[in-house]
Amino acid sequence: MSEEHRETGTGWPQPAEPARPSGPAGEPDPRPDAPDPDELSPLAPAGPVEPAEQEDVPSPAEEPGAAAEEPGAAAEEPGAAEAKPVPVSRRLTSAGAMIAVLLALLGFTLVVQLKTTSTDPTLAATREEDLVRISSDLDSRERRLRQDIEALEESQRQLRSGEQGRQAALEEATRRADELGILAGSLPAVGPGLSVRFEGPDKAVSAVRILDAVQELRGAGAEAMQIVGSDGAAVRIIASTYFVDGPAGGLVVDGRRLSGPYVILVIGDPPTLRTALNIPGGVVASVEEDGGNVTPEDSEAVEVSQLHAPIKLEHARPVS
């Protein structure tokens, strides 16, 4: 505590009396709103009052005789002034720039794709009839594929459903075994088809002509065939069947001699089989050129009863 504090006995220095501002040459302040020096309170605080967090006792001036505030300035109360909002400048960040670039690239790609699709030279040069045919082919293919998918899904459901699945699996295996047996010639078969009769000289009904007829029938969807000679001898025709002209006439089929005329019994779609035999330059035309004759007859129940002896395997065995 300074000497001044001790002399006053209050512990606080006396506030300095504010000086009256004066005009030139020591004259009174000419401003009309200048306050009277007598109206200034000697107890007015020298500075702005601190916020409410200060102690209850007001803090004294740091140094005695400090200059007072400008006359007429009122002390601001705590919390009277509010902070003004500071404007925030919006800047383009790197992430925003990257998003803008990606959006621009995406728009450019879409425009190029649409322009390329709309100006396809292949479709533009295609005739309307061709477009209709292409559309029809695509629709037909889609229907077939959907039917195949539905059939496979139905088989899958049956195979996965307990006892019904086992029964379905057994039926499927039996069906496949029957089909393979008919193709291999180990099982008899019956169904709609043709009875094709070949007659004429040996040159007209040679092994080459009979083999051509068999190939044409296979290509037309024949499922089972056998050839019968004039004496009633029959041979089942399978994939490994061979035809050779006999030394004294006739044919040798799979090592068995047959004499003409010959009849081929074939199971398949009759109209399709007939068309395959009568194509220009085909089997019928070739046989007729050499003086022979081919007579196909439709039948709703062609019976292929001759069986082919299974081949005895020496080296191959099934893998289990």
GIKA-V827384 format. One record per backbone hydrogen bond with DSSP energy under -0.5 kcal/mol. CO is the residue of the C=O (numbers start at 1). NH is the residue of the N-H. Records with the same first field share a line. If there is no record, write none. Layout:
CO = NH + NH
This chain:
2 = 6
3 = 7
4 = 8
5 = 9 + 11
19 = 21
21 = 29
23 = 26
24 = 27
27 = 23
31 = 34
36 = 39 + 40
37 = 40
41 = 44
51 = 54
63 = 66
70 = 73
72 = 74
76 = 49
77 = 80
85 = 87
87 = 89
89 = 91
91 = 93
93 = 97
94 = 98
95 = 99
96 = 100
97 = 101
98 = 102
99 = 103
100 = 104
101 = 105
102 = 106
103 = 107
104 = 108
105 = 109
106 = 110
107 = 111
108 = 112
109 = 113
110 = 114
111 = 115
112 = 116
113 = 117
114 = 118
115 = 119
117 = 120
120 = 124
121 = 125
122 = 126
123 = 126
127 = 131
128 = 132
129 = 133
130 = 134
131 = 135
132 = 136
133 = 137
134 = 138
135 = 139
136 = 140
137 = 141
138 = 142
139 = 143
140 = 144
141 = 145
142 = 146
143 = 147
144 = 148
145 = 149
146 = 150
147 = 151
148 = 152
149 = 153
150 = 154
151 = 155
152 = 156
153 = 157
154 = 158
155 = 159
156 = 160
158 = 161
160 = 162
161 = 164 + 165
162 = 166
163 = 167
164 = 168
165 = 169
166 = 170
167 = 171
168 = 172
169 = 173
170 = 174
171 = 175
172 = 176
173 = 177
174 = 178
175 = 179
176 = 180
177 = 181
178 = 182
179 = 183
180 = 184
181 = 185 + 186 + 187
182 = 185
185 = 308
189 = 304
191 = 302
192 = 268
193 = 299
194 = 266
195 = 197 + 297
196 = 264
197 = 295
198 = 261 + 262
199 = 293
201 = 204 + 205
203 = 206
206 = 210
207 = 211
208 = 212
209 = 213
210 = 214
211 = 215
212 = 216
213 = 217
214 = 218
215 = 219
216 = 220
217 = 222
218 = 221
224 = 267
225 = 237
226 = 265
227 = 235
228 = 263
229 = 232
233 = 229
235 = 227
236 = 238
237 = 225
238 = 241
242 = 254
244 = 252
246 = 249
249 = 248
250 = 246
251 = 253 + 258
252 = 244 + 254
253 = 256
256 = 253
258 = 251
259 = 230
262 = 198
263 = 228 + 265
264 = 196 + 266
265 = 226
266 = 194
267 = 223 + 224
268 = 270
269 = 273
270 = 274
271 = 275
272 = 276
273 = 277
274 = 278
276 = 279
277 = 284
279 = 282
282 = 286
283 = 287
284 = 288
285 = 289
286 = 290
287 = 292
288 = 291
293 = 199
294 = 296
295 = 197
297 = 195
299 = 193
302 = 191 + 304
303 = 305
304 = 189
311 = 313
318 = 320
